Amino acid sequence: MATTEEDTTVKEPLDLIRLSLDERIYVKLRGERELRGKLHAYDQHLNMILGEVEETITTVEIDDETYEEIIKTQKRHVQYLFVRGDGVILVSPPLRSS
């Protein structure tokens, strides 16, 4: 299928998401969660279905004795994941070369 200029034009915010279908994207969520995965579907509320997902959860704890911050990260891999749109802070499309 040939891409026309109209197919690749970004006129409103969700157009950028549309252009990222079947591409790997980065999603930042509330609660210090980050996702990287292939975008399979989305809607106007930014509910998304991602495939081949890597989820990273970052937690910060304070040491009771030294009061130093201890940063911990956990990673997990999920085949498919439904992301509810109200938890989405940022969606970054893949890098495109000109």
C-alpha positions as CSV (number, residue, x, y, z in Angstrom):
1,M,0.0,0.0,0.0
2,A,1.5,3.4,-1.0
3,T,1.5,6.1,1.6
4,T,0.1,9.4,0.6
5,E,1.0,12.7,2.1
6,E,-2.5,12.8,3.7
7,D,-1.7,9.5,5.5
8,T,1.4,10.9,7.2
9,T,0.1,14.4,8.0
10,V,-0.3,15.3,11.7
11,K,-3.2,17.7,12.1
12,E,-4.3,16.8,15.6
13,P,-2.7,15.0,18.5
14,L,-4.2,11.6,17.9
15,D,-2.8,11.6,14.4
16,L,0.7,11.1,15.9
17,I,-0.6,8.0,17.7
18,R,-2.3,6.8,14.5
19,L,1.1,7.0,12.7
20,S,2.6,4.8,15.4
21,L,0.3,1.8,14.9
22,D,2.3,-1.4,14.6
23,E,5.4,0.4,15.8
24,R,7.2,0.2,19.1
25,I,6.3,3.2,21.4
26,Y,7.2,4.4,24.8
27,V,4.4,5.1,27.3
28,K,4.9,6.8,30.7
29,L,2.2,6.1,33.3
30,R,1.2,7.4,36.7
31,G,2.9,5.7,39.6
32,E,6.4,5.7,38.1
33,R,5.6,3.1,35.5
34,E,7.1,3.0,32.0
35,L,6.1,0.8,29.1
36,R,7.8,0.0,25.8
37,G,5.9,-2.1,23.3
38,K,4.2,-2.5,19.9
39,L,1.0,-0.4,19.6
40,H,-1.8,-2.6,18.2
41,A,-4.9,-0.5,18.9
42,Y,-6.0,2.7,20.7
43,D,-9.0,4.9,21.1
44,Q,-9.8,8.6,21.8
45,H,-9.3,8.1,25.5
46,L,-5.8,6.7,24.9
47,N,-6.8,3.2,26.0
48,M,-4.2,1.1,24.2
49,I,-3.4,-2.5,23.5
50,L,0.3,-3.1,23.4
51,G,2.2,-6.3,22.4
52,E,5.7,-7.6,23.4
53,V,5.7,-5.2,26.3
54,E,8.5,-4.4,28.7
55,E,7.2,-2.7,31.9
56,T,9.6,-0.9,34.2
57,I,8.5,0.1,37.7
58,T,10.7,2.5,39.6
59,T,10.3,2.9,43.4
60,V,12.1,5.3,45.7
61,E,12.6,4.3,49.4
62,I,14.2,6.4,52.1
63,D,16.7,4.6,54.4
64,D,15.5,5.1,58.0
65,E,19.0,5.5,59.4
66,T,20.8,7.6,56.7
67,Y,17.8,9.2,55.1
68,E,19.4,8.4,51.7
69,E,17.1,7.6,48.7
70,I,17.3,4.1,47.5
71,I,16.0,3.7,43.9
72,K,14.8,0.3,42.9
73,T,13.6,-0.8,39.5
74,Q,11.7,-3.9,38.5
75,K,11.2,-5.1,35.0
76,R,8.8,-7.6,33.6
77,H,7.8,-8.8,30.1
78,V,4.2,-9.3,29.0
79,Q,3.0,-10.7,25.7
80,Y,-0.1,-8.4,25.5
81,L,-1.2,-5.6,27.8
82,F,-4.3,-3.4,27.9
83,V,-3.5,0.1,29.1
84,R,-6.2,2.3,30.5
85,G,-6.0,5.8,29.1
86,D,-6.5,7.8,32.3
87,G,-3.2,6.5,33.6
88,V,-1.2,7.7,30.6
89,I,1.1,10.8,31.1
90,L,3.1,10.6,27.9
91,V,3.2,8.7,24.6
92,S,6.4,8.9,22.5
93,P,6.3,7.6,19.0
94,P,9.3,5.8,17.5
95,L,12.2,7.9,16.1
96,R,11.7,8.5,12.4
97,S,14.5,9.3,9.9
98,S,13.9,11.9,7.3
